[in-house]
């Protein structure tokens, strides 16, 4: 639902949009690994201000993927 709304708002469902990335930076270019890490750091820092005890000292995109995969596995989802 949210992704579809985002795609409509950014005109990504139009025929000519095939060359545009789904998520992009301020220059309408693909997000880089550094760009994604920067976004993650921004929100991690904001969350630490609200409740530092909930946010681990080290957090990365990889740790988020790993945590999600573990939650799915524990819920019985076949990860293969």
C-alpha positions in Angstrom: 0.0 0.0 0.0 2.7 2.5 1.0 5.0 1.6 -1.8 2.2 1.9 -4.4 1.2 5.3 -3.1 4.9 6.3 -3.2 5.1 5.1 -6.8 2.0 7.0 -7.8 3.2 10.2 -6.1 6.6 9.9 -7.9 5.1 8.9 -11.2 6.9 5.6 -11.2 4.0 3.6 -12.7 4.2 5.5 -16.0 5.6 3.8 -19.1 8.7 6.1 -19.2 9.6 5.4 -15.6 11.3 2.1 -16.3 14.7 3.8 -16.2 14.1 5.5 -12.9 15.2 3.9 -9.6 12.4 3.0 -7.1 14.2 4.8 -4.3 16.6 7.6 -5.1 18.7 10.4 -3.6 18.3 14.1 -3.8 19.8 14.1 -7.3 17.3 11.5 -8.6 20.1 8.9 -8.8 20.2 5.4 -7.3 20.8 5.3 -3.6 24.4 4.2 -2.8 25.4 2.0 0.1 26.8 5.1 1.7 23.5 6.9 1.2 21.5 4.2 2.8 23.9 4.0 5.7 23.6 7.8 6.1 19.8 7.5 6.2 20.0 4.7 8.7 22.4 6.6 10.9 20.1 9.7 10.9 17.1 7.6 12.2 19.2 5.6 14.6 20.5 8.8 16.2 17.0 10.2 16.5 15.8 6.9 18.1 18.7 7.0 20.6 17.6 10.4 21.7 14.1 9.1 22.5 15.1 5.8 24.1 18.8 4.9 24.1 18.3 1.5 25.8 16.4 0.1 22.8 19.1 0.8 20.2 22.2 -1.4 20.2 25.6 0.3 20.1 26.4 -1.2 16.6 23.6 -1.2 14.0 23.9 -1.6 10.3 21.8 -2.5 7.3 23.2 -6.0 7.5 22.2 -6.4 11.2 18.6 -5.3 10.3 18.5 -7.9 7.4 19.8 -10.5 9.7 17.3 -9.7 12.5 14.4 -9.8 10.0 15.6 -13.2 8.6 15.9 -14.6 12.1 12.4 -13.4 13.0 11.0 -15.0 9.9 12.9 -18.3 10.6 11.6 -18.4 14.2 8.1 -17.9 12.8 8.5 -21.0 10.7 9.1 -19.3 7.3 11.2 -21.3 4.8 14.0 -18.9 4.0 15.2 -20.9 1.0 
